Amino acid sequence: MPSIFITASGTDVGKTFVAAGLIRYLRKQGEPIDAVKPIISGFDPARAGESDSGVLLRALGLPLTEEEIEDISPWRFAAPFSPDMAARHEGKEVDFDQLVSFCETAIKEADGSVLVEGVGGVMVPLDQDSTVLDWITELELPVLLVAGSYLGSISHTLTAAEVLDQEECDLRAIVVSESEGSHVPFYETVATIARFLPAIEVIALPRLAAGEEHPAFEQIAKSCGLV
């Protein structure tokens, strides 16, 4: 079964929310699914349950333990910066080859599909030389792009899609996740992005409560070839 790389037009636009909803939908359908978020910045062990790693573990039905967090997110940094900066503040660095190998092993050992959740947006630096885009192209996975609906999101989303296209990435769909507190018309934003990217399925995901179901998750799963 295919695995998917989930990236975004920027940070805090809903990657983990989309990934968790997709996991819950697939599990409900009886589909084998696993997920990893190898790199996480702004991680506080005292609030691990509120972290992206904790959200994914709950969606997967796994316990919130140090071992499970290590398994899903081996590169964890305290500072809420880009991974290269966050690692440098701790005297560390992200080994790009190890990162790719970790993902490849997770995919190889999984019983079904694996959702690989990136960090930040498409062009976020991982180390001195590599970005999330390099990570995507190295893994050669189909891509799900998550965007927000804030002012400026249209430009950010079209730019991210263009960058992925230039690298000949297999962009399966774009999910526009409604940004909290945005005064920009949500469905007009979705329609505008779709108008400029007619070959890509653009899926609207309105603001939902945590754990709430929505038909969009089925649409996302089908677009990504997960069902």
N, C-alpha and C positions, 0 to 999 in steps of 0.2 A: 504494500500500500504506500502511496506517496506521503512524504513528509513535507512540511511547509516552513518557510522562514517568515516570521512576522516582524516587519519593520514599520517605520513611521515617518511622517513628514517632519516630526520634531519630537520634543520630549513632553510628557504629561498630556498626551492626546488620547490615551485609552488602549494602548497595546495589550496590557495585562487584562483589562476588563473584557476586551474582545476575545483574547485567548481563553480566559476562564469560562466565558459563556459558550464558546465553541467546544471546549472540553466537556462541559456539562451536557450539552446537546448530544455530542457523539456518544458519551457514556450511556445516556438515556436510550439511544438507538442500539446499544449493545456493541458499538464499534470499539475495538481496542485502540487506546490512545494514550500517549505519554507526552510529557513536555519538559523542556529545560529552559532555564533563563541563566545562561552561564555567567553573565556579568551583571552585577547590580551595584549601583552607586547610591549613597545615602542610606546605607543599611545600618540599622540600630538593633543589635541582638536583643535588647530589652523589649523591642516592639516588633519582633520577627513576624508575628501573626498579621501585622498590618502591612508588611512589605509585599512587594510583587511576588517574591518567592513563596511567602505564606499564602497569598491568594491562590496561586497555582496549585500548591499542595492541597488546599481545601477542595478545590475543584476536582482534583484527581482522587480525592478520598483518602489521602495519605496523612499520617500523623505529623504534627508540627514538632519535629525533633531536630537536634543539631545535625544528626546523621543525614536525615532527609534533606535538610537545607543545604548541606554540603554536597549532596548528590545532585541536586537540581541547580545550585548556584555556587560553584567552587570559587569564583572570583568575586569577593564581596569587599566593598570599600565604604568607609564611613562618610566621607565627604560627598555631597550631592553635586559632583562635578563630572565632566567627561571622564571616561575610564583612564585615559593617559594621565590627566591631572590628578584624579583621585588616588590613583596608584602611587604617583610620584610623591604625594603628601605623606604616604606611609612608607616611603623608601622601597616601593615595590614596582613591578611592571607586569603587564599582561603579555604572556608569551603567545604570540599569534599562532604559531605552529601547534602548540599544545591546545589552544582554544579550538582550532579546526579539528584536531584529533579527538578531543573530547566529544564534539558534536557527532563526528562520524561514528565513533564507538557507540554513542547513545542510540543512534539510528540503526546501526547494525544489530544491536542486542535487543531492540524493542520487538514486541510481538506484533505491533501494528504501526500506525503512523506516529510521528513525533512532531510536535510543534516546537520549533526553535525560536524563542523570543529574543530579539536583539535588545540593544540598549540605546535609548535616545532615538535620533533620526538617522537617515541613511548615511549621512556624511560625518557622523560623530567619530572622532579619533579614538582608536583603541590603544595605540602605542605611538612611538615616534614616527612610524611610517604608514601604518595600516588604519583603515576606516571600517565602519560597518559594511560599506559597499564591498570592500575587499573580502570581508568575511562571507558575504552572500555569494559572490562570484566564485570563491574557492569551494564552497559547499555545493554549488550548482543546484540549489533547491528552488522550486517554485516559490514565488513571493506573494505575500498578502501585505498590502500597504494600508496602514491605519492613519487617518487624518482627523483633524478637529474641524470645528465650524466657527472658530474665532475670526476676528478681522485679520486678514493676512493669510488665512489658511489656504485659500484658493491658489495663490501664488506659490506657497510652500509645497502644496500637493502637486501641482503641475511641474514644478522644478524637480521634486523627488522622482516623479514618474519619468521625466525626461532623462534624468541621470541613470535610472535603472534601464531604460530603453537603450541608451548609448552603450551600456555594457552587455546588451542582449540578454538581460535577465527575463525570466518567465514570470511576468507580473500577471497573476491570475485574477485579482480583484482589488478594488479600493474600498475600504470601509470608512465612511464619514461618520465619526462618533460625535454626537452633539456635545459641544463644549458647555460646561456649566457656566451660567451667568452671561453667556454671549448674547449680544443684542442683534447680531447678524442673522437674518432669516435662514433657518436651518435648511429647509427643503430647496430654497433658491440656491443655496451654496452647493448642495448635492447636484442639482440640475446643471449648474454652471460648470462644475468639474466634469460631469458626464458629457456636456456639449463639446468640451475641448479634448476629451479622450473617448471618442465614440467606439473604439475597438476594445475598451476595457469595461468590465462590469463595475459600476459604482453603486454601492449598497448603503442605504441610509440606516443608521442605528440611532434612534432617538435616546434621550437621556433616560436611563432605567435605574431602578433600585438595585442594590447588590444582590446577585443571585436570581434576578427576575428573568423569566423566559421571554423570547421574542422571535417572530418568524424570520428575522434577519439572520439568525444563527444557522438556520437550515439553508438559507440562500448562500451564506458564506461557505458552509461545508460543501455544498454542491459545486460552487464556483472553484473551489480548491481541489476538487476531486477526492474528497475525503469520505464521501458516501456514494 
